[in-house]
Structure formats: C-alpha cells, structure tokens
C-alpha cells in the first residue's frame, strides 16, 4: 500500500501528551474590552461579519487544549498546500477552506477592484498612528490605550474593538507583536473592512501555525498555536458530534452556516476521554466533510479555488473510498518515519 495513501504523522495510540498549548486567541482581552467599552462592544456584536466571532465569547465556549493537541497528532501527511487531513478511529476527515467557511462564515473571495490600502485621515487617534507610523500592540492596548480611550471619538473606540477582534482573536498573534498598519487602514472604513477576505487571511494564518506546530510536536511539552484555533475546535465538534457533546451543547439543531455561533458550554475533556471515545467509536457518526449547505456536502466554488494548490492522487483515492462508504475499521495506515535520532519516549 506504499504511496497509495498518505501516512499518518504518528502511530495510532502514540500521540504524546503535553502540559499546555499556548493559545494566542486573547479572549481575556475581549472580556476587558466588553467591560470598559460596553456600548462599542455591543455595537460590534451586531456586526454581520464579526458578531458571530464574538458569539464564541458570549456563549462561554471553553478552549479544550487536549482535543486540539490530540487532533494535531492525528494528521496524515498530504501534499496539499491548503488543506489538512486527520484520522479519528482510522476514518479520514478533511479540514479545508470549505470547512473553515462553514464554521466562521468569513469571506474568501478577493476584491481586486477595491483599494484596501486607501484611507481617509479624520485627525483622530488611529489616523495619528498611521500618519506618524507608530507601533501599537495588544500589550499596549491593554495596559495603556484601554485606560485612555474614553477621551477618543466614538468611532475610534469602535475601531479599537474591531482591532482587538482582528489581531487578538481572528489572526491571533503574541501580544507583543505590532498590529499591522494594513489592519488599521482597514478599520478606517467599516464598509471596506467588511468586504475584506478575512476568511482567506485567517485560514492561511491558522494552517501555517498548525503546520509549524506539527514539525516537532512529539518533542515538546508545550507549544504556541497562533491563529483562530477556535475555528478548528468547532470543526472537530461538528465533524465528530460525540466530541461536540463532550465539550459543549448546540444552541439550535441543523444550523449549517456560521456554526461558530451555535455552541455553548464548558465541558472539560481529558486525554483518557478522547482515547476511550476513539477506541469504542466503531461506526459512530462522523462527517468527513462539512459545508455551509450541510454535512458531507462537497462542492467546488470559485471562492475557494487556489491556483497554486498541489494535486495529490492519494487524496482522490481517499475521497473515492469515502463516497463508496468504505469500512475503515480494519484499514491499516502506514506511519511517517521519524527523523534520525528522534525518540518518542523523550
């Protein structure tokens, strides 16, 4: 079966346990923003693009680091540049732009006719930041700007809320990393900001971070995961309903679009819980694909097309077997060999 199917990153049952994932999604920062800038936060909560992202915080959905880590270890190594594949109970699952869009509802289509770098100077705080090329990061927002912003204009305080969501949650980075001026220019025009392909940018950031984390995932007791990893968590909960019910509870049944707003809960999950569920899963319900139209729907949309994507005929074989209702319980996945001198017992 060599070269017929991609290999799994680690052997079944060999996923190492870790102490912590340093998740850079700053929900604590947004909790502070909600208290200090309640009116502005409530206004953004009504935003059709960013409001559903805030629903994760409003619904008090916890971040189960053990589930995230367990799935990062369950990858199969594919040649695709813009999608990842995972195994659960030996059954393959895809995480692609289609799944990310189903979870977040964020836009992927680029708008080449719109100049997103253009902005109008309104003499306010953020115009001053751009004009003087000042550096601002989340650390300074929390320790300084949130204490001073009551003297700003209302629209500049709205921009602060949006920037906290964009840089601190959606495109999450270390709090010491400066907010790109590209994003500050975008929040100078809210209508233009909403037309920006946030789904494309956020998805690419998350995939890059997950790819980086997997390179030596078996050697570390903790690591950093940048990007909107809550989207990945919610995809796991949607793709494997039994895991979803362990972590939280759906608010409405049969919701297929913008699924990040449809989960609440604070269930704590141990490694033993995940291992037990997988070992007894057999033919439990699982969805290899999810989309904005429904579970197991797969559709080709220009919005998700990437010219540089690599062909991988091994994935084509997997998809064909999924469509043929393959029984994966006895399927043997080969394991990617470890680099020389590396030992999982370390």
N, C-alpha and C positions, 0 to 999 in steps of 0.2 A: 504493500500500500504506500510505499515511499513515494513522495512527490505527488501522489494522487489527492491528498488532503493536507491542509496546513497542520503543523504540530502545535500542541498545547505548550504554553510557556513553562509551566511546572507540572510535575506528575500529579495525578489525582490523589488528593489527600495529603500532598506535600506542601500545601500553602503555609508559609511561616506566619506566626502571629507577631503582631507588633504592639508597641506600647501606645503609639499615638500617630494620627495623621494631623499635621498642622494645616488645617483647612483655612485658606485665606479669605473666604467669604465672611465679611465683617457684619454679622447680624447684630452684634453688640453695638456697633457704631450706629446702625439704623434704629436700634432701640433708643439710643441717646437722642438722635435726631427727632424721633417721634415725640419725645417729651419736650424738648426745647423748642421745636418748630412744629407744633401740633397742627396749626392751620395749614401751613405749607405742605406738611406731610399728608394731611387729609386730602388736599387738592391733588397731589400726585397719585394718591391711592385711586382716584377716579380716572387716571390716565389709561387709555385702552391698550397702550404698549407696555408701560411699566407697572401699572396697577396690579396685574396678575403676578408679577415677580414679587411684589410686596406681600401678596396673599400668603406666601410661604411663611413669612414672619407673623402675619396676622393670625394664621391658623396654628401657630406654635408647633410646626413640624420640626422635630429634632433631627440632628445630623448623626446617623449611625456609622461612625468611622469604621467599625468592624466589617460592616457589609460592603462599604466602598473598597476597603483593602482586600477583602476576600474575592471580590469580583475582578479587581486589578490583577490578582494572581490567577484568575481563571481564563485569561486571554488565550486565544490561539493566534499564532503569528502569521499574519497575512501580508500580502504585498500592497494592498490598497493603501493609498495615502490619506484618504478622507473618510474612512470608516473602520470601526473596530468590531471584532467578533469575540464572543465569550462562550464558555460552556457552563451549563448547570445540569447536573445529573446526566452528563455526557451529551446533552442536547444543545445545539448551537443557537446563539442569539445574536442579532445584529444591533449595533448602536451606530447610527449614521445620522446625516443631516435630517433625514425624514423623521427619525425618532426624536431628535432634539427639537425639531419644529413642533411635533405633536405635543411635547411636554411644555414648551415655552410660548409657542405661537409667534416667535420673533421672526422678522423678515430676513430672507436670504438674498432676494433679488437686488442686484446693484442698480443704481440710477446714474448712468454715465452722463446724463444731461444736466445734472444738478451739481453746482459747485459747493460742496460741503465745507470747503476751507474759507469761504467768504463769510465775513461777519460785520456787523454794524456797531460802531463804538457809541455806547449810550452814556459814557462818563461814569459808569457805576464801578463796583468793586471788581467784577470779573473782566470788564474792559480794561481796567488798570493793570490787572495781572497779565493780560495778553500784550498790552501796549508796552509794558516795561519788561516783558519776558521773565516774569517772576516764576519761581518754582513753588508749587503747593503740593503737599501730600496728605494722606489721611491722618497721619500723626499730628500734623499742624492743624488740620481741621478740628480734630477732637480737643486738642489742648489749648488752642487759641481762637480759631475762627468761629467756632460754635458759641464762644463767650462774647464775641464782638458783633455777631451778625444782626443783633437787634437794631443796630444803627444803620443797616443797609436798607436798600429798597426791597419791597416785597418780591419783585421779580428776581432780584439777585439771591434772595433766600430760597426761592423755588429752584434756582439753578444749583444752589448748594445741595439741596435734597437730591436732585437728579444726578449730580456728580457722585454723591455718596453711593447711590444705587449702581451707577455705571462702573465706577472704578473700585468700589468697595465690595460689590456683591456679584455683578454680572461678569465683569472682566477682572475678577479679584486678583490683586497683587499684594505683596508685602506693604504694610502701612507706611514704610519709609520710601517707597517708590513714588516719584513725582507723577502727578496726574498729567497725562499727555495734553498739550495745548490743543491738539486735534479735538479732544472731547470737550474742552472748554469752549472752543469756537462753535461746536455743535449745539451746546445748550444756550448759546446766544440767540438762537432762533428755534423755538419749540416745534414749530411745524416741520422745519427741515430736519430737526433732530429725530422726529418720529418716522421720517422717511428713510433714515439711515439703515443699512443692512446689519442690524445688531445681531441677528441670528448667525450670520456668516462669521462675523468677527468673534463673537462669544464662543461659537462651536470650535473654531480653529484654535482659539486660546486654550480651551479645555482639552482638546485632543492632543495638542502639543505638550501640555502639562502631564497628561496621562502617559504619553509615550516616554517622556523623560523619567517619570516615576518608575516605570517598569524595567528600566535598564539594569538596575541593581536592587530590585525590590526584595530579593531574597537575602540581602546582606545587611539591611538596616533595621533598627528597632523603631525608627520614626522617620518621617519624610514630609516634605511640603507638597501640597496639591493646590496649585493656583487654578483660577478659572471658576466657572459656575458649576461646581461639582454637585450642587443640589439637583440640577437637571439630570445628571447621571443617576443619582439616588432615586429620583422619582421614576426614571425609566426602569430601573430594576424593580421597583414596587409595582409598576404597571405590567411589565413583561412577565413577572412571576407573582401572581396575586397572593400566594401564600406568604411570601416575604412582605408584601404590602400590608397584609393583615397583622403581621408580627410587629410592624413599626408604627402603623397608624390606621386611620379609618377614612374611607371615601365619604365625601360630603354628598355627592349626587351619583347615582348609577348611570352608566352608559355615556359619560362625558368623554368625548374623543378629542376635542380641541382644547388647547391651552390647559393641559392636565395638571400643571403645577399649582393651580388654584383650587384643586379638588381633593387635597389631602390634609388631614389634621392628625395630631397625635404625638405621643411622646414615649412610645414603646421602646424599651432598651433590649438590645439583642446581643447575645454572647456568641463567641466562636462556636461553642457547643451547640447552640440553637441552629446555626447555619449548617453545621456538619450533620446534625440529626435530620434536619429537613431534607437536605440533599440525599442522604443515604436512604431515606424512606420515600423519596419522591416518586419513583417508578414512573407511572403515567399520569402524574398530576398535571394540572392545567398550566400551560406556559405558552407565551406568544413570541415566536422568533422575530416578528416584525410588528411594529405599531405605527400608526399614521394618524393624521388629522381626520381621516374618514372612518377609521375603525381598526380593530385588532386584526393582524395578519393580512391587512391590505398592503399591497406593494404597488406603487405607481411611479411612473417616470415623469418628473416635472422639470421644465427648463430651469426653474428656480434653484434646483439642487445640482444641476449639471456642472461638472468641473473638468475643464479641458485637459488638465494635467493628470487626471486620475489614471492609475495603472490598471491594466487588465490582469485578472487573476482567475484562471480557469478552475482552480481548486474551489473558489467560492461559488462559481457556477455549478459545480458538482454538488456542493452542499445545498444550494437553493433548490436544485432539481430533486434531491432526496427529501427535502422538507416538503416540497409540493407533492411528492409521491407518498407522503405520510410514513416516512422511514421510522422504524422502531430502533431507537438509538441505545437501548439498554445494554446491548451486548457489543456495541461498537467500540473498537479499540483505537484511541487517539495516540499517535506517536508523540513523544516528548522532545522538545527542543533541547539539544545538548548544552550543558553549562560550559561557559568559557573555561579554559585551563586554569587549574589551581583554585577553583571556587568550590566551596563545600557548603551545602545547605545546612549542615549541622552547626555552622559558625553562629 
